Amino acid sequence: MKDSIKLNHYDIIRSTVLTEKSNLMTQYSQYFFDVRLDSDKKTIKEAVEAIFNVKVKAVNTLVKKGKTRVFRGRIGKRSDVKRAIVTLSPGQKIDLNSKV
C-alpha cells in the first residue's frame, strides 16, 4: 500500500461477509471481510485488531475477479473484490453485529 496516503482502519475494512460458509467458519475463529484492493495482510491485521480489540493469528487474502455481464445490450464488468479471511487466536471472538 502506498505510504503517502494515510488511511483510517475503517477505510481498509469495507464490510463483513455474511454467507453460509462464513457463518460456519466462525466456530473455527475465522471471519471474512471485504477489504480494499491495495491493502496488504499487515494493514488488514492491524485494522481488525484496532477495530474489534482482538488478537489476530493469521490473515489470508484472495481477489475475486469481476464478471463480465450484459445489461440492456451493453457489455459491462463488475468490480474486482478483495476478501480477507482472518483467523483469530484461541479464545478470541468477534461480535459481527456490533461494529462494522
Secondary structure, 3 states (H helix, E strand, C coil): CCCCCCCCHHHHEEEECCCHHHHHHHHHCEEEEEECCCCCHHHHHHHHHHHHCCCEEEEEEEEECCCEEEECCEEEECCCEEEEEEEECCCCCCCCCCCC
